Amino acid sequence: IGIVLIIVLAGSLLAIRRRQKPSPPHPAPLEKPTIPPPSVPSGKLTPGAHTGSLVIDNLTRMYILYLPAGYTPSKKYPLVALFHGGSGSGEKILAQTKFPAKADQEGFILVAPDGIDNHWDDGRDVIKPPIADVLFIRTLVADLATRLSVDHARIYSAGVSNGGIFSHRLACEMADVFAAIGADVGSLATNLAPRCNPAKAIAMAVIQGTDDPLIPIAGGPVTIGIGGNVESAERAMQLWASKNGCESQPRVTDIPPQVQDDTSVTKKHYSACRENSEVIYYIVHGMGHVWPPKSAVVARRAGPSSQNIDATEVFWDFFQAHPRRN
């Protein structure tokens, strides 16, 4: 009788626990980010990090808003949207890139959204059903531009890996909003390329490593995360040069290395483009799947970093040079 009673009690406890913890509508994220305190009304926002959310397609979409030191509604600020890689988060990409320190130094607003299940629907057409990520970003930027002192001519996007591929998609579908795009170790999705028709010319700066084992510079299958295929760096840069009406051949410059770490940088620069746009690709010989100069968390899988290029500096300098002029 005692054994039977124990079994019945154990079964009852298990049933109670199941009722108390219903299954989530989406798979749980790989790592739950630490969310800053809830945001306050825009009229009272102070410099530093705040949390915000929007409901898009019945999904609550989270983001971290970072206002620079000295922020005041009396002046206009550039806005940089920053997109994490697969399995990442807004919090992680802010720490990884050190963009908040750059925002304080240069005076611009940052927003780092979270993808659903820590991924972005970036045009590879492998997320089923599709997620309305472009609608989310369009709504988010419009909302921030309404509530904050944003310079509409200086709205930019930067991303890494899955977030870099997604930045290419934003260039295809939100060129009416973003003035320039920065993409690190993430090329244009192959499925998206035929239907990429930006409404305006859009400046593009891309960093890719020749030794990237996860998103190959030669294009083809992506060997990490959600899979799918991407274009080669060569095909992608030619597509952007064509879309922007640039010269047909780039100016190629080998940048002398500043650090002897077995990496070097070749710059391919398409100029004479429409509407103040340019296409610049930085091919980093010997670099893997990283946001340089930061080392990868798992170097054996992602490959080496490079101390001869700083993605945060490169992208911000590029953004500064490319406000919208139309």
Salt bridges, closest charged atoms under 4 A:
GLU31 OE1 - LYS92 NZ 3.32
GLU106 OE2 - LYS102 NZ 3.71
ASP121 OD1 - ARG169 NH1 3.89
ASP122 OD2 - ARG124 NH2 2.67
ASP125 OD1 - ARG195 NH2 2.91
ASP133 OD1 - ARG61 NH2 2.85
ASP143 OD2 - ARG147 NE 3.08
ASP151 OD2 - ARG154 NE 2.75
GLU173 OE2 - ARG169 NE 2.87
ASP176 OD2 - ARG138 NH1 2.90
ASP212 OD2 - HIS289 ND1 2.83
GLU231 OE2 - ARG235 NE 2.91
GLU234 OE1 - LYS268 NZ 3.30
GLU275 OE2 - ARG274 NH1 3.03
GLU278 OE2 - HIS269 NE2 2.50
GLU278 OE1 - HIS322 NE2 2.65
GLU313 OE1 - LYS102 NZ 2.86
